[in-house]
Amino acid sequence: MRGTVVVTGASSGIGAATARRLAGEGFFVVAAARRMERLVELAEAVPGLRPVRLDVTDPDSVAALAAAVPDCVALVNNAGGAWGLDPVSAADPGDWQRMYDVNVLGVLRVTQALLPALLRSGSGTIVTVTSTAAHGVYEGGAGYTAAKHAAAAVGETLRLELVGSPVRVCEVAPGMVATEEFSLNRFGGDADRAAAVYRGVPGPLDADDIADAIAWVLTRPEHVNVDLLVVKPRAQAAAHRVHRVDRVD
């Protein structure tokens, strides 16, 4: 057994795929998310996985997670999300606040809570899942790109603050990943708009592709720090430049 790793946002998508993959790599996985019923189903299917309810926006919930995980060798800050695709002139500040609370303050809360255990481990790793939106901008995406830029800045700063300590700080930035919920949430449950994001794209990434990248980062020799790993499908050159086949506008 490689030790305990905590994966946030583990009830679906990249988080669930990462929990499965890391359990297969020999880690004891604490799968943490709000939807406990999904976590229980995951734990029943995956040996070496423990479900723990977690709301990264609730300090009491984060404190309870830390109390339940006294020993930890790795943290995967995966919980996040996007809401809305309006221009700055019409954006809902509530959507922006929600994205900042989950994508940035959620990373801060969980990292602060588990950092003592990671330091005690003698060889800890923090992997934060951001997005290519953390390294570029696009029309309608100001709220999400601002939040992901901030999440990336948290990691870069933390790496400076922890230099000389036995904790690595890494970032995995996915591009276009077709998961069951990301775009659906962004468009308020509009399945047609969500499906249009991936329509005609030959070979968008799936959750297992990102889980594979996260597993690779975590299993490098302990002296190797992967500062940033950007993972995109071949069809995507940039957020605004995606090859599509038989696209209908």
C-alpha positions as CSV (number, residue, x, y, z in Angstrom):
1,M,0.0,0.0,0.0
2,R,1.4,3.4,-1.1
3,G,-0.4,5.3,1.6
4,T,-3.6,7.4,1.9
5,V,-4.6,9.9,-0.8
6,V,-7.6,12.2,-0.6
7,V,-9.5,12.9,-3.8
8,T,-12.1,15.7,-3.6
9,G,-15.0,15.9,-6.0
10,A,-14.9,12.2,-6.2
11,S,-18.5,11.4,-6.8
12,S,-18.4,11.7,-10.6
13,G,-16.3,12.6,-13.7
14,I,-12.5,13.2,-13.2
15,G,-12.7,12.7,-9.5
16,A,-14.4,9.3,-9.6
17,A,-12.1,8.1,-12.4
18,T,-9.0,9.3,-10.4
19,A,-10.2,7.5,-7.2
20,R,-10.6,4.3,-9.2
21,R,-7.2,4.7,-10.9
22,L,-5.3,5.5,-7.7
23,A,-6.9,2.6,-5.8
24,G,-5.6,0.4,-8.7
25,E,-2.2,1.9,-8.2
26,G,-2.1,0.7,-4.6
27,F,-3.1,3.8,-2.7
28,F,-5.8,3.8,0.0
29,V,-8.2,6.3,-1.4
30,V,-10.4,8.6,0.6
31,A,-13.1,9.6,-1.9
32,A,-14.6,12.9,-0.7
33,A,-17.6,14.7,-2.2
34,R,-21.1,16.0,-1.3
35,R,-23.1,13.2,-2.8
36,M,-22.5,10.4,-0.3
37,E,-24.8,7.9,-2.1
38,R,-22.6,8.0,-5.2
39,L,-19.4,7.6,-3.1
40,V,-20.9,4.6,-1.4
41,E,-21.6,3.0,-4.8
42,L,-18.0,3.7,-5.8
43,A,-16.7,2.2,-2.7
44,E,-18.7,-0.9,-3.2
45,A,-17.2,-1.3,-6.6
46,V,-13.6,-0.4,-5.8
47,P,-11.5,-2.1,-3.1
48,G,-9.3,0.1,-1.1
49,L,-11.6,3.1,-1.2
50,R,-13.3,4.9,1.7
51,P,-16.2,7.4,1.1
52,V,-16.3,10.6,3.2
53,R,-18.8,13.4,2.8
54,L,-17.2,16.7,2.0
55,D,-18.5,20.1,1.0
56,V,-15.3,22.2,0.2
57,T,-17.3,25.4,0.7
58,D,-18.1,24.5,4.4
59,P,-15.3,24.9,6.9
60,D,-16.9,22.5,9.3
61,S,-17.1,19.8,6.6
62,V,-13.5,20.4,5.7
63,A,-12.5,20.2,9.4
64,A,-14.4,16.9,9.8
65,L,-12.5,15.5,6.8
66,A,-9.1,16.4,8.3
67,A,-10.2,14.8,11.6
68,A,-11.1,11.6,9.7
69,V,-7.8,11.5,7.8
70,P,-4.9,11.8,10.3
71,D,-2.4,10.3,7.9
72,C,-2.1,11.4,4.3
73,V,0.6,11.2,1.6
74,A,-1.3,12.9,-1.2
75,L,-4.2,15.3,-1.9
76,V,-5.9,15.7,-5.2
77,N,-7.8,19.0,-5.2
78,N,-10.3,18.1,-7.9
79,A,-13.6,19.6,-6.7
80,G,-14.6,22.5,-9.0
81,G,-17.0,23.6,-11.6
82,A,-18.2,26.3,-14.0
83,W,-21.5,28.1,-13.9
84,G,-22.7,30.4,-16.6
85,L,-21.2,31.5,-19.9
86,D,-22.3,35.2,-20.0
87,P,-20.1,38.1,-21.1
88,V,-18.7,40.4,-18.4
89,S,-21.4,43.0,-19.1
90,A,-24.2,40.5,-18.2
91,A,-22.5,38.0,-15.9
92,D,-24.3,37.0,-12.7
93,P,-22.0,37.9,-9.7
94,G,-23.6,35.0,-7.8
95,D,-22.2,32.5,-10.4
96,W,-18.8,34.1,-10.1
97,Q,-18.9,33.9,-6.3
98,R,-19.9,30.3,-6.5
99,M,-17.0,29.5,-8.8
100,Y,-14.5,31.3,-6.7
101,D,-15.8,29.6,-3.5
102,V,-15.5,26.1,-5.0
103,N,-12.5,26.4,-7.3
104,V,-10.3,28.7,-5.2
105,L,-11.4,28.9,-1.6
106,G,-12.2,25.2,-1.7
107,V,-8.6,24.4,-2.7
108,L,-7.4,26.7,0.1
109,R,-9.6,25.2,2.8
110,V,-8.7,21.5,2.0
111,T,-5.1,22.2,1.5
112,Q,-4.8,24.1,4.8
113,A,-6.6,21.3,6.6
114,L,-4.5,18.4,5.2
115,L,-1.1,20.1,4.9
116,P,0.0,19.1,8.5
117,A,-0.6,15.5,7.6
118,L,1.2,15.8,4.3
119,L,4.2,17.4,6.0
120,R,4.3,14.6,8.6
121,S,4.3,12.0,5.9
122,G,7.8,12.9,5.0
123,S,7.0,12.7,1.3
124,G,3.6,14.4,0.4
125,T,2.1,15.6,-2.8
126,I,-0.6,18.1,-3.6
127,V,-2.1,17.9,-7.1
128,T,-4.6,20.6,-8.0
129,V,-6.8,20.0,-11.1
130,T,-7.2,23.3,-12.8
131,S,-7.9,23.7,-16.5
132,T,-6.5,25.2,-19.6
133,A,-8.8,28.1,-18.5
134,A,-6.1,28.7,-15.8
135,H,-3.7,29.7,-18.6
136,G,-5.8,31.6,-21.1
137,V,-9.1,33.4,-21.6
138,Y,-12.1,33.2,-23.9
139,E,-15.3,35.2,-24.5
140,G,-17.9,34.4,-22.0
141,G,-15.5,32.6,-19.7
142,A,-14.2,35.5,-17.5
143,G,-15.7,34.1,-14.3
144,Y,-14.4,30.6,-14.7
145,T,-11.0,31.6,-16.1
146,A,-10.5,34.1,-13.3
147,A,-11.2,31.4,-10.7
148,K,-8.9,28.9,-12.4
149,H,-6.2,31.5,-12.8
150,A,-6.5,32.1,-9.1
151,A,-6.3,28.4,-8.3
152,A,-3.1,28.1,-10.3
153,A,-1.7,31.1,-8.5
154,V,-2.4,29.5,-5.2
155,G,-0.4,26.4,-6.2
156,E,2.5,28.4,-7.6
157,T,2.7,30.5,-4.4
158,L,2.4,27.4,-2.2
159,R,5.3,25.8,-4.0
160,L,7.5,28.8,-3.2
161,E,6.4,28.7,0.4
162,L,7.0,25.0,0.9
163,V,10.4,24.8,-0.9
164,G,12.7,22.8,1.3
165,S,9.8,20.8,2.8
166,P,9.0,17.2,1.9
167,V,5.8,18.2,0.0
168,R,5.5,18.6,-3.8
169,V,3.0,21.0,-5.3
170,C,1.7,20.0,-8.8
171,E,-0.9,21.2,-11.2
172,V,-2.8,19.2,-13.9
173,A,-4.6,21.4,-16.4
174,P,-7.1,19.5,-18.6
175,G,-8.4,20.9,-21.9
176,M,-11.7,19.6,-23.4
177,V,-12.9,16.7,-21.4
178,A,-16.3,15.1,-22.1
179,T,-17.7,14.2,-18.7
180,E,-21.4,13.7,-17.8
181,E,-21.8,16.9,-15.7
182,F,-19.4,19.7,-16.4
183,S,-21.1,21.4,-19.3
184,L,-24.5,20.4,-18.1
185,N,-23.9,22.3,-14.9
186,R,-22.5,25.3,-16.8
187,F,-25.6,25.6,-18.9
188,G,-28.0,25.2,-16.1
189,G,-29.1,21.7,-17.1
190,D,-29.7,22.5,-20.8
191,A,-28.7,19.1,-22.3
192,D,-28.7,20.4,-25.9
193,R,-26.3,23.2,-25.2
194,A,-24.1,20.9,-23.1
195,A,-23.9,18.3,-25.9
196,A,-23.1,21.0,-28.5
197,V,-19.8,21.7,-26.7
198,Y,-18.4,18.4,-27.8
199,R,-20.4,17.9,-31.1
200,G,-18.2,17.0,-34.0
201,V,-15.0,16.9,-32.0
202,P,-13.0,13.8,-32.9
203,G,-11.7,12.3,-29.7
204,P,-12.3,14.6,-26.8
205,L,-10.6,13.6,-23.7
206,D,-12.5,11.5,-21.1
207,A,-12.2,11.3,-17.3
208,D,-9.9,8.3,-17.5
209,D,-7.4,10.3,-19.6
210,I,-7.0,12.9,-16.8
211,A,-7.0,10.2,-14.1
212,D,-4.0,8.6,-16.0
213,A,-2.2,12.0,-15.9
214,I,-2.8,12.5,-12.2
215,A,-1.6,9.0,-11.4
216,W,1.5,9.6,-13.4
217,V,2.3,12.8,-11.5
218,L,1.7,11.2,-8.2
219,T,3.9,8.1,-8.9
220,R,7.0,10.0,-10.1
221,P,10.1,9.5,-7.8
222,E,9.7,11.7,-4.8
223,H,12.5,14.1,-5.9
224,V,10.6,14.9,-9.1
225,N,8.0,17.7,-9.0
226,V,5.8,18.1,-12.1
227,D,5.0,21.8,-11.8
228,L,2.4,21.9,-14.6
229,L,1.0,19.2,-16.9
230,V,-1.4,20.5,-19.6
231,V,-3.5,17.7,-21.2
232,K,-5.6,18.4,-24.3
233,P,-7.1,16.3,-27.0
234,R,-5.3,16.4,-30.4
235,A,-8.3,18.2,-31.9
236,Q,-7.9,21.2,-29.5
237,A,-5.2,23.7,-30.2
238,A,-6.6,26.3,-27.7
239,A,-9.8,27.0,-25.9
240,H,-11.1,28.9,-28.9
241,R,-9.5,26.7,-31.6
242,V,-11.0,23.3,-31.8
243,H,-11.2,21.0,-34.9
244,R,-14.8,19.8,-35.6
245,V,-16.0,17.4,-38.2
246,D,-19.3,18.1,-40.0
247,R,-20.0,21.0,-37.7
248,V,-23.5,22.5,-38.0
249,D,-23.7,26.2,-36.7
